[in-house]
Amino acid sequence: MEYIDEYYEEEFLDYIEEVQPEDEQDIDFEDKDLENLTNKKYRRPEVDSLKINNYNDIHFMLLDTDYYVINQGESIKTGEKVEDVPKAPIIRLYGVTKDQNSIMIHVKGKDPYLYIQIPKNILVNEMLLENLKNELNKQSINMRSVKSKYFIKKIEITEGESIKNFKGKDYEIETFLKIYTFLPAHVSTLRGIFEKGFHFESIQFPRTSFESNMPFSLRFMIDKDIVGMGWINLKKNMFEIRSIDKHKSRCQIEIDIHQDNLEAMDINLPECIEIAPLRIFSFDIECQAKDGGFPNAQKDPIIQISTVLKIHDQQDDLVKTVFTIGSCSNIPGCIVKSYEKEEDLLKEWEIFMQFVDPDIYLGYNIINFDFPYIFDRAKKLNVNKGKFGYMGRIKTTISKIKDGKFQSKAMGLRETKEINFEGRIQLDMFIHMQKEQKLSSYSLNTVSYHFLNEQKEDVHHTQISVLQEGNSETRKRLAIYCLKDSQLPLKLMQKLMCIYNYTEMARVTGVPINYLFVRGQQIKVASQLYRKAKLCKMFIPTERSKGQGDKFEGAFVLEPKRGFYSKPIATLDFASLYPSIMMAHNLCYSTLITRDITLKMNKDDYTATPNGDYFVKPHIRKGILPEILKELLNARKKAKNDLTQETDPLKKAVLDGRQLALKISANSVYGFTGAQLGQLPCLQISSSVTSFGRNMIEGTRDFVLEHFSKKNGYEYDSDVIYGDTDSVMVQFGVPTIQEAMNLGKEAASLITKKLFINPIKLEFEKVYCPYLLINKKRYAGLYFTKPDKYDKIDTKGMENVRRDNCQMIRDIMNNCLKYVLVEFNNNGVEKAIEYIKGMVSDLYQNKIDISKLVITKSLTKKAQEGDDEDDENEKKTNKDQYKSKQAHVELAKKMALRDAGSAPSIGDRIPFVIIAGSKNAKNYEKVEDPIYVVNHDIPLDYDYYIEKQIKKPLIRIFEHIMKNPDTLFQGEHTKIRYQPKLNAGLGLGKFVVKKETCLYCKCQVPNKEALCQNCVGKNNNRIVEIYTEKLIMHQSIEYQFNQLWTECQRCQGSLHDDVICQNRDCPIYYKRTKTQGDLMRSQEIINRFQNW
C-alpha cells in the first residue's frame, strides 16, 4: 500500500516543520461550561517528581517521531541582505511512560548523511576532503533547493562494501566517503548531484550513492537501534528537563538530550514486553444535510460529536461524551453538553480533546470523512479566528490535510487523505478493515455484525435532519446512534487485537507505528535490512527503479487431477517455504556471484540455482537476508513457546501479536526482492527462490510415486493429485483417515531427510475426506487434523468465499458442500440435487429476497464522464480509468446524477442487482441500485442470476458427482415463473395509461371498483369470497411486516419509536422495505371494497 513515493520523498510529517509556526492557541481549561468535562479524573496523572528528575534514568515507550529545524545563530541583516546562518535538525521523540505521562524528547547532535564510493587508486587525504566540501558548498548557493553555503557539514572516510554481490575471496575492502549535510532535505539534493555525474579534481565520482533515501527520523532510529513502540532509556544526569513555560508541546514532560545519551532498551526484557497505558480517543460526527442530500461541509452543520475515552489496558471506558446542537435528554453513563452555536461546539470539543491528551485517534472512516469535515466546517465558520485544528501535540502546529492516493495489488487504487497529528497515532478502523479483511461490504454495520455479532440502527442522512429538528428526545435518539458509532470501533479494535498486533509489527520491523498505516511493505523490510547491514559494514545502494519488464516464472502448481475423491487425501506442506529456501541456499544480495567469479572458486563453495544464478555458501559468507530470516523465525518459535506457557491475558495478546508479526515479516522478505518497482529489486534472488520451490514440489511428487508403491511393500500405489505452491496432495489409496495420517507423517519425515537441506522441512498437516478438486487453486474438502472428527469444511477459490458473488450463490454453495461432503454417506448428493432444484424454482417465482441477490464490486478506478468521444480519448490516455464499460461503474455514474453527495467514490464497494431489460441489453445497461429497485418495484433478470451467478459454479461441482448436471436447471421445476406487472414509471410503462381492472375477471372497471357488475351479478357471494381472500392476504402481509418492524425496534433499542434505520447491509432492511410496499399495495386493494 503506497500513499507517497516511499523512498524519494521525506516523510509527510517532516514538511510541516519547514513552515512558519502558527501563533500558540490560548486554552482555558477552567471554563465553567466545561467544568464537568475537564474533571481531573479524565486528565493524565500528575508527573511524579520523585521519578522524573535528573537523578534517575527515565524510561518511555516511543509513539511517534519527526524533526524540526533550528538556526544555529542569529541572522544578521546587512542592508537588504540577510546573512546566511547554519541550520540543524532536532529529532523529536513522542512517547508515554509506564505511569501514563506523555513525554517529548528534543534530541540534538544527529546529522543527516549519505555514502559515496571512492574510485580505486584514488588517494584520499584531509586536503581533498576539505576542497570537496568547499566545492559542493560553493555550488549549493545557486541551487534552488538549498540557496545557502551551509550545505555540506563535514566529510569522513570510512570502509565497507556494497551489499550487492560477493566479489571474491581476495576482495579488498572499499573506501567510502560519509558526507554529512546540514539538513535532511539536502541529502536528496546531494544524491541528485552525483546521479547527474560529478567530476572533481580529475576524480569522476560514481553516479550511485548509498543509503540516501531513508527518511531522516527512521535513519536516526536505525542508527540508535530504536524500534517503533519500543522502550527508550534516558541516562541520568545527561539530560535537561524543561520547565513548563518552555514547553513547545502539550506533553507533560519535555526533555533536551544529546543523541549519545539515550539508548534503546531490549524489547525481549520482561519490563519491555508491556505496552504503555495508551489513551484512546474514539469519536464520530453527525451532520445535518438541510437539502436532504449527502452532507456538504460548505453549507451543512455538524450537529453532534460523540467521544469515548479509554485506557487500552483497562476494562471500562474512562468517559463517554456527546456534544450536541440544541437540547438533548440525558443518556445514562454519558456526559451530554448542549450548545446553541456550532462554533462553540467545535471549539469546546477541541479543548476537551486537548485536555484529555489522547495517544490514539480512533474511529470509522475518520481520516477520509470526519476529520476533513470538522476542519472544513471550522474554516467556514472561522472558529477561533482561524486558529482551529491543533490536533497534534505541538502547540504551534495546526493539522493540515492533503489529498492522496494509494495503490496495492490486494486493494487496488484508493483515494485517501493525509493528516499530520504530531505525536499521536491515527487508527482508522475502516482503512484497517479494507487492508486486512476481505468482505463484501465495509460498512460499520456489516463489519460489526461479522466480528462482534452486533448491529446498530443505521439512520440515513436524510432522516438526521428530522431527528435534529424534533425535540430533546429525538435528539437523544440521534445522540445514542452517534455514540454507538464511537463505541463500535473500540470494540472492533479490541476484538481484533489491533493495538497488540500493530505494536509488535512496529517492534519487529523497527518502523514508527504510523508507518504501518501510511506506508507499504517495502519500508518495513528495508528497515530490517539497514539494521543488519550496519552491523556487517555493508552499505545499501540507492537505485532508482527502471521498471524493467523482466519476468520470471512464478510459484509452481502441479496440474490437478480433477474429480471427487471419496478416499482420504493427505496434505504435505512446506514450513515457511520461501524463507526456508533463502536460508538453506544462502540467497542474498551479498552472496550473489557472477559466472566469472565461479571459475576461480571450488564448486563446493557456491550453489548453482535451477535458473542459472550462483550464490556462495554460508562457509564462505553468510548472507544478510538469511540471517534476518533466521532471527525472525527463531524469535517466532520462542514467542509461540512463551505463548503456551504464559497465563497473563495481556501478555498472551502481546506474544500472539508478536508471533504473527514475525511470520508476516519473514514472508515479506521474498516479496521485497521481487518487487520490480521496489527499493532494491533482485530478480536473481526471487527467481531462484521460485525455481527451487518448483524443483522441491516436483521432487516430492516423484519420491511419493516411487517410494509409496506396491513394489516397495505398500498395500496401494500412491497418487499425487495436486501440488499448490507450498503443498502436495497425496492419495495413498488407504480407506481410513487414520492410515492416511500415518502415511502422511511417514512421508513428510522421510522426504525431509532424503531430499532437502536444513532448514527446509516438509510437514504433514491435514487429511481431506472426501475431497473435491475442481481446478488449480479451487477445491473443497472435509478438513481433518484428528481421525475421529472433522475440523471444518475447507474451501479455496470457491464462490462461497468470493466476495464478488451474490449471497444466494454463497448460501447455495455452502449448503451443497455440506450435503456433498458432510452427508456424502447419507444420500448427501441426492439431498443437494433436490435442494438446488428447489432454490432454482424459488428464484424463478420471485420467492428469493432481494438481499440475497445483491452483488458487490470495488470501484478501483475513476468512472469516466462526458460523451462517447471523450470517453474513448480517456481510455487511451488515462491508466486510472476502466478500458471498457463495467456494470458497477455505470451504476456509480447513475447514482452520482441522482445524488452526487452520496455517490460511491474510488475504493468503495458498490452493491447492485441486475434488472430485467431488453433481450440484447448489456449487463451495464441493466445494473441498478437495490434500494431503488425495491422502492420502484422493478423486476429482476432471473435468467441472469441462473446463467451467470448460479449455473456455472454448480456445474463445476456436480459434473464430478452426477451425470447430466444440466438437469439441475431444466425440467418441471423451471416452468412456473413470476410474471411482473408493467411498471407505469419505467420503460414502456411510461407510455401506458393505467386503469383499474376487476379483481376476478380482469376486465376494466370504473372508479376503482373491486369487481365488475357482470361478476357481481352472476354470483352475489363472489364479492364476499374475493374480499375474504384479499383480507387474509393483507393480514398475512401485515403480520409479516409487524414482525420485521418489531425486530428492527429491538435492534434500535426502543419499542416505542418509529423505525428509521436504513442499513443496506442488513437483510431485514430489504425485507421490511419490500413488505412495506406490498402492504401499501394490499391496502389499496382492500380500499376498493369500501363501496360494497
N, C-alpha and C positions, 0 to 999 in steps of 0.2 A: 504494500500500500504506500504510495508516494504522494505527499502533499506538495513538496517543493523539491527542486533538484537536490538530491541528498548529499552530494559531495562538493558541488561547486558554488554553493551559497552558504553564507554563515547562517546559523540557526535563526529562526524567525524572531525569537525574543531579543537577540543581540541588537537588531537595528533600532529598537526602542531607545537604547542608551545613547544613541548618537543625536537624538533630537534635544531641543532646548527643554529644560524641566518646566513643568507647569507650576503655578502657584500652589502652595500647600493648602489642602482643604481644611477648613475650620469645622471641627466636630464638637458638638455639645452633648456628651453622654448623660448629662444631668437634666436634660429636658423633661419637664414634668409629664408631658404627653407620652413619654416613653418609659416612665419610671417602672412599669411592670415588665417591660421588655429588657431593660438594661439592669435587671436584677443581678447582683454579684454572683449568684449561683449559676448563671448562664455564661459567666466570663471564665477565662482561663484562671487556674490557680495562681496566687501571687508567687513571685520569684522568691525562693528561699536563699537568702544571702549567706547562709552557713554552707550552702553547697556551691552556689555560683559566686566565686571570688577567685582572685589571682593565686591563692594558696592551694587550690585544688585543680586536678585535671577536670575538664568539662567534656562530657560525652553527649552527643546528639545524633539523631538519625537524619540523614540527608533527604530532603524532599525535592529540591529543585536547585538549579544553578544557572547563573548568567554572568554578565560582566558589564562594567561601565568604564568610562574613560575620564581620567583627571589630567589637569595641567600640572606639570612638574616645575612650576614657576609662574610668575605673573607676566601677563602680556604687557609690553611697553609700546605705547603709541608714539611714533615719530612722524610728525606731520600727519599725513593721511594714511600712513602705512603702520600696520600693527606688527610689531616684532614677533617673529616665529618663536614658539616655545615648545619644548618636548612634551609629549603626552605619554601616559602609561595606562594600561588596563588594570582594573581591580576586579578580581573574581568575587562574586557574591555567592555564598552558600546559604540556603534556607533550610531550616530543619526544626525538629521537635525533640525535646528532652523526654526522659522517662517520666518526669513529673508534669508533662503536658504543657510545658512552657515553650512558646515559639522563640526561635533564635535566628539571627542572621549574622554571618561572619564576613567581614571585609578582608580578603586575602591579597596582600601585596607581594611583589617580588617575582611574579610569573610573567615571562616574556614569550611571545609567540615566535615560532621558528619553522624553518624547513631545512632539508638536507639537499646538497648538490654534490654529485660525484666529481672528483678532480681527475682529469685525464692522466693516464700513466706517464711516467717520465717527466712530470712537472714538479719542480722543486718549490715547495710552499714554505714561505717564511713570514715573519711578522710584517715586514715591509709590504709584501704582496697583499696580505690581508687588509692592511690599512689603506693601501691605494685602491683596492677593490671596493672597500666600504665607501671611500670618498667619491669614487666614480659613480656608484649607484645612488648615493645621496645627491650628487650633482644633477643626475638625470631626473631624480624624483621631483625636483622643484617645478618642472614643467609638466609633470604628469597630472592629468585631471583628477585621478583617484587619490593623489597624495598632496600635491601642492605644498610641500614642506621639505626642508632639508633634513628633518628628523624622520628618516625612513629606515635606514639600517642602523641598528643599535650596536651590534658587535658581531664578529665572525670568529668562530672557533674551529680548530682542526679536530676531527675525530676519526676513528677507524671502525670499519664494519664491512658489510657486504649487502648487496641487494638480495631480497628474499627469493627472487626469481632465478631458478636454475642452479644446479650444482656444477661448479666449474672445473672439477677435477681434484685429485688428491694433492697435487703440487701447487694448488691455487694459493696465491698470496693475498693477505688481507688488503682491502682497498682503503684509500683515503677519501674522506668526505669533508665538506665544509658544512658546519652547522651555522646557518645565518639567522640571527635574531633580528626581528623588526620591532619598531616601537608599538605598533598597533596590530591587532588581529587582521584587520582589513588589508593591511599591507602585504600579508603573506600571499594572497591570491594575485596581487599586482606583481610581486616579485616572481611568482611562478610564471606569469604571463611573459615577463621579460626573457626568461630562459627558454620558454616554449617557442618564442619567435626567433631565437638564435642570438646568443650573446657572445661577443668577441671582446677580449680584453688582454692587452699586453701579449699579443701573439698566442693567447690561450683561447681555443674555441671550446666553450663550455657545452656539455651535452644539453639537449633540449628537455630531457626528462628530469623533473625534480622528485624528491622523495618526501612522503608524509606531509604534503602541503594542502590537503583538502579535508582535514579533520576539524570539525567545529572546535573553537578555542576552549570553550568550557569543558568539552569532553576530552580534549587534549590534556588539560590540567588534571582531570580525574584519572586518566590513564597513567600519566607520569607519577602521580601520587598514590597509585593503586587503590583509588577510591571507587566504589561502585554505587549505582543508584539504589536508594533506600538502604544503604549501608550505614554503619555507625562510624563516627569520626571522633578522635580524641584530640583535644587541645591541651598542649603541655603546660603545666602550671608554671607560673611566673614568666611566661613567654608571650603573653597577650595583654591587651588593654581593653577593659570593659568601658563602653561609652556611657556617659551619663544620659539620662532621659532627654535632656534638652538638646543633645547632639544626635539623637536618633534620626535616621533617614527613612526608617521603615516603621510599620505598625507592630513589629515583633517586640516581645517583652525584653529580649536581651539582644544587644548588638556588641560585637567584639571586633577589634582590629588585631590582625596577626600576620606574621610573615609566613610564606608558604613552607619554610623549613621547620616550622614549629607546630605543624599539625600532621596527623598521621591517621591512616585508615586502620580500623580495628578488624580483626579476623571474624568474618561472618559465621564461621563454624564454632566460635566460642559460645558457650551456653547463654551468656548475657547478651550476645549479639544476634541470636536467632529470633528474639522477640521483635515485634513491631511496636513502635511508639504509639501511645494513645492518640490517634488521629481524630480530628473533629470534622465530621461530615455534614455538609450543608446541602440538603436536598430541597429543591424548590420547583414550583410550577406557576405559570401565569395564566390568567383568563382575560380575554379581550372581548369587547362589545362591538360587533360589526353592525353599525346602525342601519346599513342598507340591506342587511340580510345576507350579504355575501361573505367571503372569507375575509378575516381582519386585515386591514391595511394600516400600517403604523403611521402613515401621514395624516390619517383622519379618525381612526378608531382607537378609543382609550383602553388602557389597561384598567380593569375594574377590580381584580383580585390577584394577590400573590400569596401563595401558601409556602411555608417552610417547615422543615423538620430538621432539628439539630440533634446529632447523635455522636457519641464517642464509640469508635468502631469495636472496641473490645468489651463494651458494656451492653447489658441486655435491653434496658429500657431507653426510650428516647429522652434526651435532655429537656427539650421543649418543642412544642408544636405551636405555630402561629399562623394566623390568616390576616393579611392587610386587605381591607375592602373599601370600596367607594360606597357610601350610603350605610344605613344602619343594618345590623346583622344580629340575629338572635344568637345567644350563647351556644357554644359547642363544647360538650364535656371534654375536659382534658386538653383544651386548646385555648390559647390567648387570642382573642379577636380584637383587632384595632380598626375602627371605622374612621373614614376621612370624607370630607366634602370635595376636596380637590385632588385630582390625580397627581399634581406636582408634589403635594405633601406626602401622598402615599409612597411615591418613588424615592423622595428624599429620605424619609424615615426608614424605609426598607434598606436603603444603602447604609444608613447609620447603624441599624441593627446588625447587618451583615458584618460591618467593620468591628462592632462591639464584640460579637461572639468569635471573630477572628478564625474562620474555618481553614482547614488544611485542604479539603477536597470539596469542589463544587460537583454536585451530583444531580441528575435529572434525566428526563427522556426527551431527546432532541433539543436540548438546551443550547447547543453550540450553533445550530442552524436556524433556530427559531426564537427561543425565549430570550437569550442574551441580546441578539441583534434587535429584537422588537423593543426590549427595555431601553437600549441605547438610542434607538431611533425616536422613541416617544420622548425621552429626556431631552434630546436635541430639539425636537419640535416644540416642546413646552419651555425650553430654556431653563431647565431645572438647575437651581443653584447658580444661576447666571452662566450657564455653560460648563460649570465645574462638576459634572456628574460622571460617574464611571470609574471611580477609584476602586477597582475590584481586585487589584493585586496588593502586594504588601508594601510597595514603595509609595511613600506619602505624596510624591510629586509626579507620579506617572499615572495617566489615565489609560485605561484599556482601550485598545484600538481593534477594529475588525477589518480583516482583509478577505476578499473573495478568493477562493482557491478551488482546485480540483485534485482528486487523487484517483489513481487507477491501479488495479491489481488484476491478476489472472482470475482470482477467485471472485472478486466483487465487481469487476468491470469499472466503467467510468462513473464517478460520482462528483457532484458539486458539494462544496463544504465551505466553512468559514474558519479563519484562523484568528484567534484572540489571545492577546498576551495577558496572563494573570501571574505576574512575578511572585514566585514563592508559593503558589497554590496549584493544586492538581485539578485538572478538568476531566471528570469521568462521565461521559455521556453514554448512558446505557443503550440508547438507540444505536449509536455507532458501534458499541461493543457487540450488540446482537448481530448487526449486519456483518461484522468482521468474523465473528466466532461461531455463529449458528446458521444453519440452512433451514429457513422457514418459508412457508408460502406467503406469510404476511408478517410485517414487523410492527404492527400497531401495538400499543401498550396493552390493549385488551388481549390480543392473541398471545403475546409473549407471556403475560401474567397467567393466563389460563394454562398455557403449555407447561410452564415451570412451577407455578405456585398453586394451580387449580383454583385460581381466584379470578373473578371478573368484576368490573366496575360499571356503574351507569355511565354510558357514553353520551354526553349531551352534545348534540350537533351545534355548530357555531351559530346557526340561525335561531336556536332556542335560547341561547345565552342571554340575548337582549331581553327576551320575555321575562326570564327569571330576574334579571337585574332591575327591570322597570317595575317589578311587583312590589313586595313588601319585605320586611326583615326576615320572614320565614322562607320566602322564595330565595332570598339572597343567602340564607343559611344553607339551603339545599345546594346552591351553587358552590358555596364555600366547602361543604363536605366533599363534593365532587372534586374540587380543586385540591383539597388536602389529600385525597386518595391518590391523586397523580404525583404527589410528593412522597407518599409512603411506599407505593409500589416499586419505584426504582431502588429504594433502600432494601426492600425485601428481596428483589432480584439480585442485587449486589451481594447480599449475604448468602442467598441460596447458591449462587454460582461461585462463591469464594473469590470474588474479583480482587479484593484488596490483597489477599494472600497470594493469588496467582500472579498478579502484576508485580507485587513486591519481589517475589522470588525470581521472576523473569528479569527484572531490573538488576537484581543482585548477581544472577548467573552471567548475564551478558555485559554488565558493567555500565549500562547507559542510564541516564536520568529517566525516571518513570514516565515523564511526559513524552519522551521519545517513542514509547510503546504505543502512544495514541496517534502520533502525527508523523511517524517515520515507518519505513518498511523493514524487511528482514535484513537487508544489506548492512545497515549501520550496526546492528547487533552482532553480526559475525565479525565485522571489521573491528569493532571494539575489542573483541577477544583476540583477534589476530595481532593487533597492535601491541596488546599487553604481553603476549607470548614472544613476539619478535623482539621486543625491547630487551628481554632477558637474554636473548641469543645474539645481541648486537647485529641484528638484521634490520634493514630499512625497507619500507614498502613503497614501491614506485607509484607515482600519481599519473595515471594514464587516462586520457580522455577516450571514452568508448567510441570506436569507429562504427559500431553497429553492423559489423560484417555478418553476412547471412550464412556463415558456416554452420552446417547441420551435422549432428551425429545421431546415430541410431539410439533411440530411447530404450526404456525398460522393455525387457523381452517377455513375450507372452507365448506359451505353448498353445498350439492350435487346439481348441476344445473339441472333445468328442461328445457332441450334443446328445442329450437324451435324459430320460428319467431313470434313476438308479435306486432300486429298492434295497440293494445290499449296502453295507456301510462303506463310506468313503473317508479315509484317514487323510488329514491335512498336516503336512510338514512345513514349518515356517522357519525362515532365517531370522535370527535375532539381530535387530538393528543392522539390516543388510548393508546399506551403503556406508555407514560409519565403520562397520567391521571390515569391509573391503579396503577402505582407505587406510585403516590401521594395519591390516595384515600385509598389505603390499607397499606400505610406506609411501603412499601417494601424496605429494605435496609440491608446492611451488619450489621449495628449497631442495627437493630431491630429484627434480626433473633434469634429465641429461639429454644431450644431443647424440646422434649416432656417432659422430666423430669422436666423442669422448669415450664411448663404449669400446672403441677399437683399442684404446690404451688401458682398458680395465680387464680384470678377470671376470669371467662370466658369472662366477658365484657372488660377485659384488653388486649386481644390478638385476632388476626384473624387467623382462620384456612383456609388455601388456598385449592382450589379444588384438588390439587395433594398431600395434606397431610403435608405441611410445616406450620410453625407457625411464626407469626410476632407480636410484641407488637404494640398496638395502640398509636396514637400520644400523648394522655394524659399521657401515661407512659414515652415515649421517642419519640421525633421527629427524624425521620430518616434523615441522611445526604443527601442521593440521592434524596428523595422527596423535601428537602429544595432547593437543587441545581436546580431541575426541576421547582419548583415554581418560583424561581428567574428568570430563563431563560424565562419561558412563560410569566411572568408578564412584564419582560423587553421587550419581543417581542410585547406584546399588547401595551405597551407605545410607542415603536418605530413605530408601524403601525399607532397609533393615531397621533403621531407627523408628520408622513409622509403625512397624509391627510391635515394637516394644514400648512406645510412648503411650501414656494414659491421659495426659492433659489434652482436652479437645482443641484448644487454641494452638498448641504446639503441633498437634497432629495435622491441623489445617495448613500450618506453615510448611511442614515436611512434605505433605501431599502436593502443595503448590510448587515446592522446590523440585521434587522428582519429575513433575510434569514439565516444568520449565527446562530442566536439564535434558529431557527427552526431545523436546521441540528444538532446543538449541543444537543438539547433536545432529538432528536430521536436517537442520538449516545449512550446515557447512557445505554439503554437496551442492545444494542449490546456489550457494554463493559462488562456487567455482564455475557453475554452468550458466550463470546469468549473463547473457551476451551484452546487455547494456548496464552491467554492474560496475563496481569499482575495480575489481581485479579478476576478470573472467579468465579461465584457463581451460580451453577445450580439451587439452591433453589429459587433464585430471578427470573431468566429468565424463568424457567418452570412454576413458579407461575403466572407470567405475562401472558404467553400464555394460561394457563388453565383458568384464569379469563376471558380472551378475548373470549375463546370458549364458556364459560357459558353465556357471555353477548350476543353473536350472537344468540345462541340458545334461550335465554330468550326473545330477541327481536322478533324472529320468532314466538315463541309461543304466545306472547302477541298480535301481529298483527293478527294472525289467530283467536284467541279467541275473541278479542275486536271488530275488524273491520269486523263485520259479520252481516248477515240479522237478526239474533236473537237479536242483540243489536240496531236494528233500522236503520242500514245502507242499502242502496239500493242493494249492492252486497256483496258477500263473498269475502274477500281478499285472496290473494295467495302470499306466499314468494317464488319467483322462483330461488333465488340465494343469497348467502352470501359469501363475499370475504374479509377475514382478518378484515377489519375495516368498512365494509359497507354491507347493506342489500338491495336487490332489491325487491320491492313490487308492485304487480299488484292489485290495489284497485278495478278494474273492471269498473271504470268510463270511459266514452267515450272521455272526453275532457282533455286537458293538464292542464287547469286552475283548474279543480276539483281535478286532481291528485296532483297538487301542494298544494292545500288547505288541503287535507287529509294527505299529507306528512308532512306538518308543524305541524298539529294537532298530528300526531303520534309521531314525534320527541319530542315535548314538553311533551306529556303525558307519554311516556316511560321513559324519563329522570327523571321525577318527581316520577314515581311509582317504578321504578326498581333500579335506580343507586344512588350512594352517590357522593357527591361533591368531585372532580371537573369533574367527568365523565359526558360527555354531548353528547347526540345524536342530530345531526343536520340534517335538510333537506337541500339538496344541489342542486339537479337537477332532471329533468324528461327526460327519453328516450322515443321517439316515432317517428317511430317504433323502435323495439329493436330486435337484432339478437343474441341469446345466443347459442354459438356453444359448449363450454366446459368450464371447470374450467379455469379461467384467460384468456378466449378467447371469446371476444364478440365485437359487434359494434352497434352503435345506433345514432340517431339524438339527440344531447345534447341541452336541453332547460333549461335556468335559468329564462326566461320570456316567458309567454304563446304565445306571438304574433309572435316570430321569433326564429328559432333555432340558437344556437351559433356556432356549428361546428359538423362535423362528428367525433364522438369519437370512437376510436378503442383500443383494448388491445389484445396483443398476436397474432394479425393477420399478415399475410405475408406482408401486405403493410407497416408495421412498423419494420419488422425484417430485419436486415441488411445482413443476410447470404443468402438472395434470390436475384435473378436477377431483374433488373429494370423492365423487361417486366411483371412479375407477380405482382410487386408493382403497376404498371400502370393499369393492368387489374383489380386488386382488388379495387383500388381507384375508377375507373370508374364504376365497377359493384356495389359497395356500394353506389355510388352516384345515380345510376339508381334505385337501390332497395330501398334505404332509402329516398332520397330526392324526387324522382319522382314515389314513390310507387302508388299513386293515379292517376297517369297519364301514365298508361301502362309501368311503370318502369321495371317490371320483364321481359316483352316481349322485351323491348329495350336492356336489359342486355344480354338476350339469343342471340339475333342477333349479338350484339357486340362481344360476346365471339366466336361465330362461325366464324365471320369474322377474328378475330385475330388468331384462330387456322388454318384457311385456309392460311392466310398470312405467318404464321410460316412454314407450310409445303412447301410453294412455295418460301421460301428464300427471303421474302419481308420485314423481320424484320431486322433492323440494328443491327450489332453485339454488339454495345454498350449497347443495351437493354438486352443482353443475358449474360453479364459478371457477374459472381458470385464472392464474396469476402469472404475469411475466414482468421482468425487471426492465425499466426504461433506462438503458445504459448509454444511449446516445440522444442527441437532440432530435426532436420532431421537426421536420422541415416545414417551412412556411412559404407562402407565395404561390404563384401559378405553376403550371406543369413545367414550363420552360425554365423558370427559376429553379425548380426542384432538380431538373436534370443537370443544370450547371453546378448546383450544390453537391450533387452526387459525385461529380468529377473532382471537385476541389476541396471538400471538407471531409477529412477522415473521421471526424467526430460524429458524423451523421450516418444513418442507415442507407444502404445502397438500394434497397427495394422497400416497397410498402409493407409494413408489418401491422398486424391487427391491433396490437396494444398501442402502437404509436399513433395510428389513425384515431383510436378512441381518445388518446390524450389530447389530440388536436380538437376533437369534437367537444370534449369536456371543457377545454380552455375557452371555446366560443360560448359555452353556456355560462361558465363562471370561472374567469381567469384566476381568481384568487385561490380557489380550491382545486385547481387542476394539478395533476401529478407533475413532479419535476424529476430531473435526472437522478437516478438512484432509487426511486420509488418502485415498489412492485404494484402493478396495476391489475385490479380484478376486472374480469369481463366475462360475458357469455356470448354465445353465437345465436342470433335470432333467425327466424325463417325469412327467406328472401327469394328473389327470382332464381330460376333454375341454374343459370350460369354465373350467378353473382360470386365474386371472390370473398374469401373469409374476412378480409379487412373492410369489405363493404357491409358485412353482416354483424360486425362486432358492436356490442353495446354495454353500457354500464348496468349492472344487475339491479340497482335501485330504480333506475329509470325504467327498466323492463317491468318490474313489479308494479310501480306506480301507474304505468300506462297499459298494463295488461297485454304485453306484447308476446306473441307465441315464439317458442324457441325452435331451432332447427334440430330436431331429434335425430334425423339421419346423420347429421354431422357428428353428434356425440356417439352414435353407434359405430360409424365407419372410421372416424378419426381418433376417438378417445378410447373406445372400449374394445372394438373388434381385434385390432392388430395385437395388442399385448396379450389378450386371452388366447388368440390363435397360437401365439408363440409358446404358450404354456401347454395347451391341450393337444397340439399336434404331436407331442411326445407321449401322450397319455391315452388318446382315443382316436378312432378312425373318423374321418369326415368332421373335423371340428367346426366347419362352416354351418353345420346343422344347429349350432348354438344360436344362430342369428337367422334361421329360416324355419318356417313351419307355422303351425296354428297359433303359437304364442305371439306371432308378429302381425297377425291380421287385423286385430282390433286396434284402431288408432284414434287418438284425440283429434277432433276437428275444431280448430279455433274459430271463434266468431270474427267477423270482419270488424276491425278497429276503425271507428269513424275518424280518428285523428291521425292515422298513419297510412302511408302508401296510397293505394287506390281508394281506401276507405274515406279519404278526404273529399272525394267527389261523389260519395253516396249519401243520399238523404235517408236518415234513419227513421223508421216508422215502427210502431209497436205492433206485435202480432199476437194472435190467440195462443194462450199457453197450452192449448190442447192440439188444435189442428194447424196452427201456424199461419192462418190467413190473417190479412191485415184487419186491425180493429181501430175504431175511432177513440179519441180521448183516453188513451191508455187503459182501456177496459181489460179485464183479466181474460174473459172468454168472449168469443163472438156470439151473436144472437143465435146462430144456427146450432152451435154446440149446446147452448143453454136450453134451447127449445126441444132438442131431441131427448135430453136427459136432465131432469131437474136436480138430480143428486150429483151431477158431474161437477158442478162448481164446489160442492162440499168436498168431494173426493180430491179435486185438484188443490183446493185451499189447504186441506189437511196434509197432503203430500208436501206442498211448499212450506207449510208451517213447521213440519217435522224437520225438513231440511234446514230451514232457517234456525231452528233451535239447536240443531247439531252444530252448525257453524258458530252460533253464539256461544255454545258451551266450549267449543274448542278455543275460540278467541278469549273467553274469560279465563281459561286455564293458562294460556300463554301470557295474558295480561298480569295475572296473579304471580306467575313465575318471575316476570320482569319486575314487579313491585318488590318481591322478596330480594331480588338482586340489588335493587337500588336502595334497600333498607327502609322502605316505608310502604305500608299497605293503604295509605290514605291519599298520597299524591298521585297525580296523573303520570303515566309513563311517557317520558320524552327521549328515552335512550335511543340512539341511532348507531349502535355498534355493528358495523357491517361484517365484522369477523365472527359475530355470534349467530349461529344457525337459527335461534329463536327469533331474531330480528326479522329475517326474511319471511319466516312463517307468520309472525304476528302481522307484518305489513300486508302480506298477501291475504291472510284471513280477514283482516280489517276491510280490505277492498271487497272480498267475497261477501262479507256481512252487509256492507252498504248496498251492493247489487241485489242481495237477497231481500233486504228491507224494501227496496224499490218495488220488487215483485209483490211482496205482501201488501204494500200500499195500494196496489192496483185492485185489490178486493174490497176497498173501503165502500165503493158504491153498491155493493151487493148486500 
